Structures are given as C-alpha cells and as structure tokens.
Amino acid sequence: MTIEQELKKHHIRTARLCEEIAKGLNMPYNDLISLLLAAQLHDIGKLKVPDRILLKPGKLTEKEMEIMKKHTVWGYEKIIEMKMDDIVADAVLHHHERYDGKGYPDGLKENDIPYFARIITIADAYDVMINERVYKKALSVEETLKELKNNAGTQFDPILVSLFIDKINK
C-alpha cells in the first residue's frame, strides 16, 4: 500500500470518528460538513513530507521531526490555495495543538485551539493508536481509550474526550 493510499484510509476513518463526536454534540449540519471536510484533509500537508520520513520504521531525528511538523502549515496553505473555508483551514493548521499549550505549530491552548481542531485531534489520535504503522504496533481499543482518558486535560480537550469515550463504549 502506498503512503497516499494509507493517508486516504486514515482520513476516511478520522472523518467517521469526527462524525460520531459531532452527533454527540448535536452539531448543526453545515458545521458537520465543514468538520468532515477538515477531517478528510487534516494531513494533506504530509504529501510534501518525504517518504523516507513518513515511512521511517524508527524514531525520527530532531531534524526529521521539524520537517514532519511542517505538514500542518503546508496543509493550511493548500486549503487556502484551494479557497476553502477558513474554519477548515484553521482546523487543518491546528490539529496538532495540545490542550496544555505544548503542541504545534502555534502552542495554542484550551479554547484558543479551534473547536474543529480539538475534535480532529482526538479522532486522529484514536485512529493512529488502534492501527498499526511502520513505526509502531497497534493498541487495543481498551488501551487506546485509557490513553485518551489519561491525556484528557493535557493533550486533549477533556470534555470532548469524555464524550468520545462514551460514544465508543456504546
């Protein structure tokens, strides 16, 4: 499977997870459409990251990690270039921010992080954890939910994590 095919599958799964969160929030239809579009495009900037970094089986070097982190900005630029909604662009740009302010690219924290980005962050992390990658083994659903819960309030929005866990456990 090519990296593009894996990214496409990941984007589809992430969007489905975002849809579940949105349902729990009774999100208006127009917002749901924007969220799903952002979820489908959240890693589009990775198309500019060299395959040697994306497919590296071991830990990335500091320099490789700096290149990887640029995918959010590259994705944002692509969304703007395509003249899409700023809400979509901002979600793509900020989906690696952390609730505690230790994320990237801007170190935003708590409610300064765009709402859609906070949702995508949870769905993205869940999908990455439960699916095997070249650089890591998959976790079980139980292990993944525990990891999300343990990082609520630091990496993830605690209210959204709680809602997500409730949806997954139904």
Buried (B, 14 or more C-beta within 10 A) or exposed (E): EEBEEBBBEBBEBBBEBBBBBBEBBEBEEEBBBBBBBBBBBBBBBBBBBEEEBBBBEEEBEEEBEEBBBBBBBBBBBBBBEEEBBEBBBBBBBBBBBBBBBEBBBBEBBBEEBBBBBBBBBBBBBBBBBBBEBEEEEEBEEEEBBEBBBEBBBEBBBBEBBBBBBEEBEE
